[in-house]
């Protein structure tokens, strides 16, 4: 009876309204009051059907989990676990009572991202821009590009050849193909020889090992093409085999190379930095307001283009996300070649013109100095909001991760503004003791 009474007392602790037990002035709860959740319910309900399958999770719960994941720099597994432990997270997602179970499995977030797609995440980003009202409608924006690195290993020809061989052996094992030879032991010794590629006296041996790995991969591809059934070959593996052969043929100086088997759309961007000369992922354009440092536009580029060719796309996205065109865009010297794009004047640092007045020269110099404010924004996106390494699949995953990182930045700016107003109000309420 003593154990039962203790259990009943513990269960009845959270039976009252959850909001009555929390601090209503908490910025996260204030943000929950400002977000138009009903708009997400109306927009995303078309992706669900009535009467089919298990009951779906509330849309507000899943949208809230996506926002919290990016705000707190958590993985899908971690945000689900933290939601169970944190009552403020539960109140943010619309719960009325404290929940003692996990809200959903972490894979539910994967399925939800696939349901709404990049267009649905775009709606969430537009919400983050709209929360700031007039502050997001500045006429001048700062634009810069960065690289959103993909979750791939450093690409080398030997690594790709070994992974191709391992994949081909798995395909043969899955379909019961009796191979004449799997080359497992030989690949192990070749892997050891590849390590000395930079050694002067052992470089020739490493080159022979790489050539042998490519030969082995070609042998396995031809054997599987002979042994696999034709329907299985052309329906399941033909495109993969063509990609493998393209990887085995490519050389170091080739263009449009494939750097990863599971992310073939990844391309190489030469940064020219001492600590990291090359980055493998997708180029991302970011536009922020000149004074408020709010991100009003982001675009993930599927092709590696020059910076000045990315301007029309990012300017269109800024106009679509906030409903107002940009009059001036301040960029760095990497955008040379463009002075005006669709009615938007492009301001670049450089020597002053002879016809400029003193006021115009000072104004341009201040604008170009102020442009450097976008650099720490990009740094925070990478270090605090999961932009440093993208774990989402494909080009759509690049867009989704970039949009959610920018959304988290805007929401964090809103939370900081609420905190500043709260402490300013508290300071005015304190009366000095005489």
Long-range contacts (C-beta under 8 A, 24 or more apart in sequence): 14-97, 14-98, 15-97, 16-97, 17-96, 17-97, 18-87, 18-90, 18-91, 18-95, 18-96, 18-97, 18-98, 19-91, 19-96, 21-87, 22-87, 22-88, 22-91, 25-422, 26-88, 27-415, 27-418, 27-419, 27-422, 28-88, 28-89, 28-91, 28-92, 28-415, 29-88, 29-91, 29-92, 30-418, 31-92, 31-411, 31-414, 31-415, 31-418, 32-64, 32-91, 32-92, 32-94, 34-131, 34-414, 35-127, 35-131, 36-127, 37-63, 37-94, 39-123, 39-127, 40-123, 40-124, 43-120, 43-123, 44-115, 44-116, 44-120, 47-115, 47-116, 47-120, 48-115, 57-103, 57-104, 57-108, 58-93, 58-94, 60-93, 60-94, 61-93, 61-94, 61-103, 61-104, 62-104, 62-108, 62-109, 62-112, 63-124, 64-89, 64-92, 64-93, 64-94, 65-93, 65-103, 65-104, 65-109, 66-109, 66-112, 66-113, 66-121, 66-124, 66-404, 67-124, 67-404, 67-407, 67-408, 67-411, 68-92, 68-93, 69-109, 69-386, 69-404, 70-385, 70-386, 70-404, 70-405, 70-407, 70-408, 71-385, 71-408, 71-411, 71-412, 73-384, 73-385, 73-386, 75-106, 75-391, 76-106, 76-107, 76-109, 76-110, 77-106, 79-106, 79-109, 80-104, 80-105, 80-106, 80-109, 113-392, 113-400, 117-396, 118-396, 118-399, 118-400, 118-403, 121-399, 121-400, 121-403, 121-404, 121-407, 122-321, 122-403, 124-403, 124-404, 124-407, 125-298, 125-321, 125-403, 125-404, 125-406, 125-407, 125-410, 126-321, 126-322, 127-407, 128-406, 128-407, 128-410, 128-411, 128-414, 129-294, 129-295, 129-296, 129-321, 129-322, 129-410, 130-322, 131-410, 131-411, 131-414, 132-292, 132-294, 132-410, 132-413, 132-414, 135-289, 135-292, 135-294, 136-289, 136-292, 136-294, 136-296, 136-322, 137-322, 137-324, 138-289, 138-290, 138-291, 138-292, 139-326, 139-327, 139-328, 140-289, 140-290, 140-326, 140-327, 140-328, 140-329, 140-330, 140-367, 141-287, 141-288, 141-289, 141-290, 141-296, 141-297, 141-318, 141-326, 141-328, 141-329, 141-330, 142-287, 142-288, 142-289, 142-290, 142-329, 142-330, 142-331, 142-370, 142-371, 142-373, 142-374, 143-285, 143-286, 143-287, 143-311, 143-314, 143-329, 143-330, 143-331, 143-335, 143-374, 144-285, 144-286, 144-331, 144-332, 144-371, 144-374, 144-375, 144-378, 145-283, 145-284, 145-285, 145-286, 145-307, 145-310, 145-334, 146-283, 146-284, 146-286, 146-378, 146-381, 146-382, 146-387, 147-269, 147-271, 147-279, 147-281, 147-282, 147-283, 147-284, 148-281, 148-282, 148-283, 148-284, 148-300, 148-387, 148-390, 148-398, 148-401, 148-402, 149-279, 149-280, 149-281, 149-388, 149-389, 149-390, 150-260, 150-263, 150-266, 150-280, 150-281, 150-282, 150-389, 150-390, 150-398, 151-263, 151-389, 151-390, 151-391, 152-259, 152-260, 152-262, 152-263, 152-266, 152-280, 153-260, 154-280, 155-259, 155-260, 155-280, 157-210, 157-214, 157-250, 157-252, 158-191, 158-194, 158-197, 158-209, 158-210, 158-213, 160-247, 160-258, 160-259, 160-261, 161-210, 161-213, 161-214, 161-216, 161-217, 161-247, 161-248, 162-187, 162-191, 162-213, 163-261, 164-217, 164-244, 164-247, 164-248, 164-261, 165-213, 165-216, 165-217, 165-220, 167-240, 167-244, 167-261, 168-217, 168-220, 168-221, 168-224, 168-244, 169-220, 171-224, 171-228, 171-237, 172-220, 172-223, 172-224, 172-227, 175-228, 175-232, 177-223, 177-224, 177-227, 177-228, 178-227, 179-220, 179-223, 180-223, 183-216, 183-219, 183-220, 186-212, 186-216, 187-213, 187-216, 214-248, 217-244, 217-248, 218-245, 218-248, 221-245, 263-393, 263-394, 265-302, 265-394, 265-395, 267-303, 267-304, 268-304, 269-304, 281-390, 281-398, 282-395, 282-398, 283-310, 284-387, 284-398, 284-402, 285-310, 285-313, 285-314, 286-314, 286-374, 286-377, 286-378, 286-381, 286-406, 287-314, 287-315, 287-317, 287-318, 287-326, 287-329, 288-373, 288-374, 288-377, 290-330, 290-367, 290-370, 290-373, 292-413, 293-373, 293-377, 293-413, 294-410, 294-413, 295-377, 295-406, 295-409, 295-410, 296-321, 296-322, 297-321, 298-402, 298-403, 298-405, 298-406, 299-402, 300-395, 300-398, 300-399, 300-402, 302-395, 302-398, 306-337, 307-331, 307-334, 307-335, 308-334, 308-335, 308-336, 308-337, 308-338, 311-335, 311-338, 311-341, 311-346, 312-341, 312-342, 315-341, 315-342, 315-344, 316-342, 328-367, 330-367, 330-368, 330-370, 330-371, 331-371, 332-371, 377-409, 380-409, 381-405, 381-406, 381-409, 384-408, 384-412, 385-409, 385-412
